[in-house]
């Protein structure tokens, strides 16, 4: 079983990473806030929102009172945490490498981003046994995830890309939707194998 101290460490690191992630998106958030309908700002910080859901899901484990207060949302929060962490963890690593293959020179920040996002995807698989999501919550999370993809690429609020990747936008959109479907399918498989 999981050691509570380890869960606390994962919780704290993800909480700090989430705060940093929202800070990372500050310029794009300000840009979207000024140039688009305000509600679109909710769809800008994809990765930190994924880790925020993971933090809340771990919060249900660490703070039992949350189960009494938020039990109606618990399963949906856990489903969103799993699907979005797998999706955006793999997405960020893939997009950074795609840029590198097209000549973008990788620096220390890129390696940090790849490592932290890969951990994002792996950690939900490690801790998935703590979650009690169900088929209904997965379907609901799937609708939310695919709606987020629609908003990102229909309204143009997807994460900023390297200039060399802008001519690959159609491929990136299709890749993003494919990752969503993969993460949803993996979540369905995982719930059946629990």
N, C-alpha and C positions, 0 to 999 in steps of 0.2 A: 504494500500500500504506500501511498504518498506520505512523505514526512511533512508535517505542518510547517516546519521552519523553511523547507524548500518552497512550499506554496507561497509563503510570505515573501521570500526573495523574488520569486517570479512575479508576484503581484506588484511589489515595489518597483522592480526594474521596468515592468510594463507601464506602470503609472507614470514613471519618469519619462519613458520613451514616448508615451502618448502626449505628454505635455510638450516635449521637444518636437514631436511630429506636427502638432498644431502650430507651434512657433515656426517650423520649417515652411509651412504653407501660408504664412502671414501676408506675403506680397501678393500671392495669387488670390487669397481671400479678399484682400483690399481691392484688387482689380475687378474681381467678379462683383463685389458689393457695389462698386461705382458704375460698372458698365452693363450689368445684367439685372434682371429682377432679383430682388434680395433673397428670395427663397432658394435660389440656385446655390447660394453660398453653403448650404447644408451638404451639398454633394461634392464639394471641392476636396476636403481633406480625407481621402479614402483610407489610407493606411492607418493614420492615427485613430480614425473612427472605428476601424476593425479592432485595434488593440484596446480601445476604450470598452467595446463590448466584451472583449476577453477579460479585462480587468473587472468589469461588473460581474461576469460569470464566475470568476474566482472569488469575488466578494460574497456571492451566495454561499460558497464553501467556508470562507473565513468568518463571516458574520451571519450566524444563523437567523438573527432577527430579520435580515433581508428576505429570507424565505417566507416569513409571515406577511411582510409588507408587499413584496413584489412577486409573489408566487404566480400570479396570473401571467406575468411577462417573462418569467424565468426561462421557460423552454424556448421562447422566441429569441431572447437575448443570447442564450447558449448556441442556438442554431446560426444566428447571424455571426456570432464570434467565430464559430468553426468555419463556415463558408467563406466569410470575408477575409479571415486571416490566411487561409490556404490560398485564396485567389490573389490577394494583393501581395502576399509574401512572394509568391512565384512570379507575379507580374513585374514587380520592381526589379528583381534579379534579371529577368528576361529582357526588359527594356534597357537596362544599363548595359548588358552584354550586347544587345542589338546595336546600340550606339557605338560601343567599342569596335564591333566588327565593321562599322562604317567610318572609322577613323577618329572617334572621340577618344582622347587620351584619358585614361582612368587615373584618378588621384586617390589619396587616402580616404576622402569622404565617400567616394564611390564604393570602395571596398567595405567601409563601415556600413553603408546603406545596404549593400548586398548581404553582408553577414547578418545584420539585424533583421532584414526582411526574410531571409531564409529561416532564421530562428522563429520568426512569427509563424511561418507555415508549420514548422516542426513541433513547436510547443503545444499547439492545439491538438495535434495527434498524440502527443505524450499524455496530456491531461484530459483527453476526451472521456475517459472512464468516469470522471467526476461529474459529467453532465448527464442530464436526463431528458434531452430533447426528443421529440417524437415526429412522426410523419407530417402531421398538420403544421408544426412549427417549421419544419424544413421547407414545406411548400410555401409557407408565408415568407420565410427568409429568402427563398428562391425568387419570389415575385419582387421583393424589395431589391435584391441584388441585380436582377435584370432590368428593373426600372432605373436603378442607378446608372447602369451602362447606357440605357437609352438617353437619360438626361445628360450624361457626360459627353456623348458624341453627337446628339441632336442639337444641344444648346452650346456645345463647344467649351465645356467646363472641365474636361479631362485634365489630369495632371500635366503640367508643362513638360514639353519634350525637348530634347536637343534639336537644334535647327536641322541637323542631317536626317532626322527621323520624320520631319514634317511631310516629306513626299511618300512616306509609308503609312500615313494616317489610316487609310482604309484597311490595310493589313492589321494595324495595331487595334483598330476597333473590332475586327473580326476575331483577332487573337484574344482580346479582352473578354468578349462574349463567350468564346470557347473555354477560356479559363473559368468563367462563371459556371458554365455547364459542367465542366470537370469537377469543380469543387462541390457543386450540388450533388452530382452523381456519387462522388466519394462519400459525402455525408450520408446519403441514403444507404450506401453499402455499409458504412460504419455503424449506423443505427441497427441495421439488420444483424450485424455480426456481434453485437454487444451481448 
